[in-house]
Amino acid sequence: MTRHLIKGGSRFEDIASFSRAVVDGDMIYLSGTTGHNRK
């Protein structure tokens, strides 16, 4: 099976080896993160 990592572009994703979602075969795993207002 092939695993695909879905990243959102945050610098913390590379620092912490974090992905927003992982597609592994026919399964999709999503993280429980939420959006925020940067203003």
Buried (B, 14 or more C-beta within 10 A) or exposed (E): EEEEEBEEEEEEBEEEEBBBEBBEEEEEEEEEEEEEEEE
